Amino acid sequence: MSSKETEYFADWNERSMKAEMMIPIIGKLYREKSVIITLYGRSLVNKTAIDIIKEHRFARKILENELSVNDTYPIMSIIQNMELSPCKIDIGKLTVKYLEQNPGDIKRFLENELKEAFREDKNVLKNPRDVVLYGFGRIGRLIARILIDKTGRGDKLRLKAIVVRKGGKDDLVKRAALLRRDSVHGQFNGTVKVDEEENAIIANGVMIKVIYANSPEEVDYTAHGINDAIVVDNTGKWRDREGLGQHLKAKGVSKVVLTAPGKGDIPNIVYGVNHSDINNENEDIFSAASCTTNAIVPVLKVIDDEYKIRTGHIETCHSYTNDQNLIDNYHKKSRRGRSAPLNMVITETGAAKAVAKALPNLSGKLTGNAIRVPTPNVSMAVLMLQLEKETNRESLNYHVRGKSLNSDLQWQIDYTNSPEVVSSDFVGSRFACIFDSQATIVDGDRCVLYVWYDNEFGYCTQVVRIVQNIAGINLLTLPKV
């Protein structure tokens, strides 16, 4: 080997070793203390050594500075011995802050930065909150994956049951198989098996009862040991207060979350923007709005706060969905009857109007339309906006980048500056959207912004955040923004 070859290989081995040493630390903090380690918004829990190295590499791209496991490992090695209460700790931000300040004593620096996590109250909730999924389709199964992944030591949310109509004698086995394998999102990260006697699916040790019912009010959840449950209705069958109110008639249910835009006076929540509107005392039914609304509202807020939006148009290139036809056939809506995998299909979207429910000051300022495209997942929204003041591409991108890294919307807005990314690169993203800075166009007071979003997984993550908020789980995030 040449000296360069030896240098590169030695560096890789050293980083691999440090990443491998971080894995048990991250796992122990999560399982024993419910402390979630992240790196610029990306969880490192249950990640491989290669995954951890790749996340550090990603951070370098958006920070425009090198960040290595050689820098973060010393921080991690001290954090593991601290008596912390449940929280999220961004190891990337902590490390960068330490390197910039260069205070010397790492332990003293961490004691100061993490002081709010030194509490005697070790539990997020006195008792875990029960969650039920009403429906087990695309959204239901992905929410199940996220909830199971977040189980930790079991003192937060517990997925107790799914409610479906029985499809046949092999229903339980087939439901488990669909959870285990996914054509878009890949294999379930863990083990899935069935318990015929309990009529349950066991996923990573979590027993999920499978309850068969034809309507919400006929289920007695208390008979299955479920109480004070939050029901997530992902069937889309009911979207008004009367229909969704059927869930509240069932024994053991206290709250309902709809995974679609709600009608009438049902609060439409885009987590990160208007989740403070969740009032558990006066409201029992909530809507998580739509995937597109969740994708565009955070970016619209960031732009409007800084530049003020006069008018705009939102055009969505949305992956085909299950309500379209695989091949040409009758459909009650225009154009959607044509083959989804073979055509681009113009259709309507209510996302632009729905923005006003989360951002009332944009009411009447936006129009919108959608094109369904022949991809199974990951969509794009094109935001064509006229602003009240002029700017330029660099300033606008810098503003959005800053908000994606250090603001209350850091969990909603991801940022990419790669000129090579395409839709499949964002499958599995846990952000509501990904701002594509390379595609930004600015001309005085007009701009065109391109926003990617995993319309399945990213949206489901937003839904789970709403469920956590309703349950009273608001993990402290450190270091403070």
C-alpha angles and dihedrals in degrees: 000000000000119000090258092051091050091048095051094045093047090049091051093049092049093050091046090052092050091047091050090051090052094055098074091042092053091045095049093048090051099044098040104031106018089238110151117207115209136176111216092329097320116113116233093195113123092004126140124237089258090051091052092050091048092051089054089051091052091051089055090057095056097035093048086220132092116262118183137181084241086069099042100041096072088053091049094048090060097041091058091067096048122104099237132171120225110298146126117260120194102211091187095057092043092052095047091048091050093048092048095048095036093199093169105222105078095190094053090046091053093045088057097043094045099037093116089062093060098094132137092227101090099177129076090206131017088229130013114262117238119234127194126192112214101202128015107217129118095311096037095054094047092049087051090054092051094046092049090047089053096048092102110161091347103253097114128047121353122197100219105170150355122217119212142147111262111256100192145305093304093047096120094049093047093049090052091048091053090051091047097051131033125181092213105031099033131223122350109260097243139006130319125190138155132243105205094187093056092034087231143132115231111208118177089335094310112125110216115190115219108218120190117213141146097211137020100243095055093067120096102199093180088067086065094047093260120137138169088007130180107223116207108203108203098162095092088216095120124035103161131077094255095053097042090044088072088077091059090058090063117094113255099025124116106159138028129204120192119208094212136055110295122228129227117000097343108130111249106210127200102187112232093027110052105358088119084075088073104112109182093185097058104024133058102169125062137173124217089206116222133311091250094049089051090050100049104034097069092051092043089052093050092049095043093049091056106029106015116234118241100181138337150170126225118207116187125202097198128185114243117269138210094265091068124083123259089215130012111295142134117301127173091226125070117268094352090100091072120095109285097206092050105043146051104230125201111219140154129267129194093202096103092053091042090060089076091064090062098029107030093180089068093056111136093004100097137061126190147190137172140221117201108216132198098261124103098222145005118055137198133223120203111206113202106187139174112209132204092235135035124251140157136244096258095049094046093048091047090052094051092044090054092051091048091054104035117020143076087274096058091110093050104043121056120185133214130184097180116122091205105057121121134181098275090059089072100052106129096019111158093205124096088234145352117226111220102212094181091063097050116125121193127179112173107291094356127082139175115207128189119211124184123201138177095233090199111036100025090050093048090053089056090050091052090050089057091049090051091050092050089050091052096251107141106154117208109247118212142233093037117245 
